[in-house]
Amino acid sequence: MNGIQQRTEQDRAERARANEGLPTLGFDSATPYDDYVGTATLHRLQHTVTDAPEELAFLVTTQVMELYFGLLRSEWQLAQRQLDDDDATAATATIKRTVRHFEALNAAWASLSWLTPGQFNQFRDALGEASGFQSALYRHVEFLLGNKSEALIRPHRRNPEAYAELLEALVRPSLYDSVLAFLSRAGYAVPREAVVRDFSADYQPSPEVEAVWAEVYGGPLAPLAEALTDLAEQFSDWRYRHLMAVRRSMGAKPGSGGSSGLTWLERSMRREIFPELWTARTLM
């Protein structure tokens, strides 16, 4: 504990004694909690467009998901920097932490699991062409996981900041690319074409990378492999829960953003992330 932390702990202990163990109840302005969390700002962000009572739950749940997308992006970028520094222990801990974030994100679907077609129809038309498909942060999350497509950043051309971030993410290594580069530097026989490639193109699985993962599982980096597998499983769960929420609330109707809706989501589910982590299990 450094000197600043010691003084802070001493200040807290003195306040507790002065308050006789009770919490501080008087402040000159907003409480420190409200200032830190920005509660007033957060609670002013809900602007429903209909009088349907179910719309607020839909909006709040969507906003919570957006916050988690931003958190996951930040964490995976941190994990990439740690991998670039060859710090597998730190990267593994960060990825494990994001598995817990994803569990909370997936749990948010429970807040919409009750939504019937009749309830959704009360406000769906008022959303116009708005669709979760258009989330720039979700698209960035998918790019970091290796699901990349230049066409899917086009809706953001009128948003210079989001477009620039997505364009950069399109051409930069995904989290999986960073892991393979780290394994190559660590002495594993990762083929050159898996490390030096066009990162905007679809990753092509290879038997050589599959063999590398089988080897990794027999050594000290096995926890990294399992953390990535846990993450891939959570992402699969996310896509399944999304699919079921759409099926329950609107069936096979076309999506509000112009997609085929259910069919689009079913096709998206077939794009697997970290592919050799799964197929390597046959070799073990």
C-alpha positions in Angstrom: 0.0 0.0 0.0 1.5 3.4 -1.0 1.5 6.6 1.0 -1.6 8.0 -0.8 -3.6 4.8 -0.1 -2.5 4.8 3.5 -3.7 8.5 4.0 -7.0 7.7 2.2 -7.6 4.7 4.5 -6.7 6.9 7.6 -9.2 9.5 6.4 -11.9 6.9 6.0 -11.2 5.5 9.5 -11.4 9.0 11.0 -14.8 9.7 9.2 -16.2 6.4 10.5 -15.2 7.3 14.0 -16.6 10.9 13.7 -19.9 9.5 12.4 -20.0 6.8 15.1 -20.1 4.1 12.5 -23.0 5.6 10.5 -22.7 6.7 6.9 -22.1 10.3 6.0 -25.5 11.9 5.4 -24.6 15.6 4.6 -22.9 16.8 1.4 -22.5 20.3 -0.1 -23.7 19.2 -3.5 -24.7 15.9 -5.2 -23.4 12.8 -3.4 -20.0 11.5 -4.5 -21.7 8.4 -5.7 -24.0 10.3 -8.1 -21.1 12.3 -9.3 -18.9 9.3 -10.0 -21.6 7.1 -11.6 -23.3 10.0 -13.4 -26.7 8.8 -12.4 -28.5 11.9 -13.4 -27.1 11.7 -16.9 -27.9 7.9 -17.1 -31.5 8.4 -16.1 -32.0 11.2 -18.6 -31.1 8.9 -21.5 -34.3 7.0 -21.7 -36.5 8.7 -24.4 -39.3 6.4 -25.4 -41.2 7.1 -28.7 -44.5 5.5 -27.7 -46.8 5.2 -24.7 -46.4 1.4 -24.7 -45.3 0.4 -21.2 -43.1 -2.4 -22.5 -40.9 0.0 -24.5 -39.0 1.3 -21.5 -37.8 -2.2 -20.6 -36.7 -2.7 -24.2 -34.8 0.6 -24.3 -33.1 0.2 -21.0 -32.0 -3.4 -21.7 -30.6 -2.3 -25.1 -28.7 0.6 -23.4 -27.3 -1.8 -20.8 -26.1 -4.1 -23.6 -24.4 -1.2 -25.3 -22.5 -0.4 -22.1 -21.3 -4.0 -21.9 -20.2 -3.9 -25.6 -18.0 -0.9 -24.8 -16.6 -2.7 -21.7 -15.8 -5.8 -23.7 -14.1 -3.8 -26.4 -11.9 -2.0 -23.9 -11.0 -5.3 -22.1 -10.1 -7.2 -25.3 -7.9 -4.3 -26.6 -6.1 -4.5 -23.2 -5.7 -8.2 -23.6 -4.2 -7.6 -27.1 -1.7 -5.2 -25.6 -0.8 -7.7 -22.9 -0.3 -10.4 -25.6 1.9 -8.0 -27.6 4.0 -7.6 -24.5 4.2 -11.5 -24.2 2.4 -11.3 -20.8 0.2 -14.4 -21.1 -0.6 -14.4 -17.4 -2.1 -10.9 -17.5 -3.9 -11.5 -20.8 -5.4 -14.8 -19.5 -6.7 -12.9 -16.4 -8.2 -10.2 -18.6 -9.9 -12.7 -20.9 -11.3 -14.6 -18.0 -12.7 -11.4 -16.6 -14.5 -10.8 -19.9 -16.1 -14.2 -19.7 -17.9 -12.9 -16.5 -18.9 -9.7 -18.3 -20.4 -11.8 -21.1 -22.3 -13.9 -18.6 -23.9 -10.6 -17.3 -24.5 -9.4 -20.9 -26.3 -12.7 -21.8 -28.3 -12.5 -18.6 -29.7 -9.2 -19.8 -31.8 -11.1 -22.4 -34.0 -12.3 -19.5 -35.4 -8.7 -19.3 -36.9 -9.2 -22.8 -37.7 -12.9 -22.6 -41.4 -12.1 -21.8 -41.9 -9.9 -24.8 -44.8 -11.3 -27.0 -45.4 -10.3 -30.6 -48.5 -8.3 -29.5 -46.4 -6.3 -27.0 -43.5 -5.7 -29.4 -45.9 -4.6 -32.1 -47.1 -1.8 -29.9 -43.9 0.1 -30.4 -41.9 -1.7 -33.1 -43.2 0.4 -36.1 -42.3 3.6 -34.2 -38.7 2.5 -34.2 -38.6 3.0 -38.0 -35.4 1.4 -39.5 -33.6 1.3 -36.1 -32.1 -2.1 -35.5 -29.5 -3.7 -33.2 -27.8 -4.7 -36.5 -26.7 -1.0 -36.7 -24.8 -1.0 -33.3 -21.3 0.3 -34.0 -20.0 -1.0 -30.7 -21.4 -4.5 -31.3 -19.8 -4.5 -34.8 -16.5 -3.6 -33.2 -17.0 -6.5 -30.7 -17.5 -8.9 -33.6 -14.5 -7.6 -35.4 -12.3 -8.1 -32.3 -13.6 -11.7 -32.2 -12.6 -12.2 -35.9 -16.1 -11.9 -37.6 -15.2 -9.2 -40.1 -17.0 -7.7 -43.1 -16.2 -4.4 -44.9 -19.8 -4.2 -46.0 -21.1 -4.1 -42.4 -19.3 -0.8 -41.6 -21.1 1.1 -44.4 -24.1 2.1 -42.3 -21.7 4.2 -40.2 -20.2 6.3 -42.9 -22.2 9.4 -41.7 -20.7 8.9 -38.2 -17.1 9.8 -38.8 -15.8 8.7 -35.3 -17.6 5.3 -35.4 -16.7 4.7 -39.0 -13.0 5.5 -38.4 -12.9 3.1 -35.4 -14.5 0.3 -37.3 -12.3 0.8 -40.4 -9.2 0.6 -38.1 -10.6 -2.5 -36.4 -11.3 -4.1 -39.8 -7.6 -4.0 -40.8 -6.1 -4.6 -37.5 -5.5 -8.1 -35.9 -8.4 -9.7 -34.0 -8.0 -11.0 -30.5 -7.4 -14.5 -32.0 -4.8 -13.1 -34.4 -3.0 -11.5 -31.4 -3.1 -14.9 -29.6 -1.6 -16.8 -32.7 1.1 -14.2 -33.1 2.0 -14.6 -29.4 2.1 -18.4 -29.7 4.4 -18.0 -32.7 6.8 -15.8 -30.7 6.6 -18.3 -27.9 8.0 -21.0 -30.2 4.9 -22.9 -31.3 4.8 -23.9 -34.9 2.1 -21.5 -36.0 2.3 -21.3 -39.9 3.4 -17.9 -41.2 0.3 -17.5 -43.3 -1.8 -17.5 -40.1 0.2 -14.6 -38.6 1.2 -12.5 -41.6 -2.0 -12.0 -43.6 -4.7 -9.6 -44.6 -6.5 -9.1 -41.3 -9.6 -7.7 -43.0 -10.2 -11.1 -44.8 -11.9 -14.1 -43.2 -9.5 -16.2 -41.2 -9.0 -19.6 -42.7 -8.6 -22.5 -40.2 -5.6 -24.8 -40.7 -4.5 -28.2 -39.5 -1.2 -26.7 -38.4 -2.9 -24.3 -36.0 -5.1 -27.1 -34.8 -2.0 -29.1 -33.9 -0.6 -26.1 -32.1 -3.6 -25.9 -29.8 -3.4 -29.6 -29.1 0.2 -29.0 -28.0 -0.7 -25.9 -26.0 -3.2 -28.0 -23.9 -0.3 -30.1 -22.7 1.7 -27.1 -21.4 1.6 -24.0 -19.2 -0.6 -22.0 -21.6 -3.5 -24.3 -21.3 -5.4 -21.7 -19.1 -5.2 -19.2 -22.0 -6.8 -21.8 -24.3 -9.5 -22.5 -21.9 -10.2 -18.8 -21.2 -10.7 -18.3 -25.0 -12.9 -21.4 -25.2 -15.1 -20.1 -22.4 -15.3 -16.8 -24.2 -16.3 -18.4 -27.5 -19.0 -20.4 -25.7 -20.4 -17.2 -24.1 -20.5 -15.6 -27.6 -22.3 -18.6 -29.0 -24.8 -18.3 -26.1 -25.3 -14.5 -26.9 -26.1 -15.3 -30.5 -28.5 -18.1 -29.5 -30.3 -15.9 -27.0 -30.6 -13.1 -29.5 -32.1 -15.5 -32.0 -34.6 -16.9 -29.5 -35.6 -13.3 -28.4 -36.3 -12.4 -32.0 -38.2 -15.7 -32.7 -40.3 -15.1 -29.6 -41.2 -11.5 -30.2 -41.6 -11.3 -34.0 -41.2 -14.8 -35.5 -39.8 -14.8 -39.1 -40.8 -11.3 -40.0 -38.2 -9.2 -41.9 -35.9 -7.2 -39.6 -36.6 -3.5 -39.1 -33.0 -2.7 -40.4 -33.7 -4.4 -43.7 -32.3 -7.8 -43.0 -34.2 -11.1 -43.4 -34.5 -11.2 -39.6 -34.5 -14.7 -38.2 -32.7 -16.1 -41.3 -29.9 -13.6 -41.0 -29.4 -14.5 -37.4 -29.4 -18.2 -38.1 -26.8 -17.7 -40.8 -24.6 -15.5 -38.5 -24.7 -18.3 -35.8 -22.8 -20.6 -38.2 -19.8 -18.3 -38.3 -17.6 -19.8 -35.5 -14.9 -17.9 -33.7 -11.5 -19.4 -32.6 -12.3 -22.4 -34.8 -9.2 -24.6 -34.1 -9.8 -24.4 -30.4 -12.8 -26.6 -31.0 -11.5 -29.0 -33.7 -8.2 -29.5 -31.8 -10.2 -31.4 -29.1 -10.5 -34.3 -31.5 -6.7 -34.6 -31.5 -6.3 -34.7 -27.8 
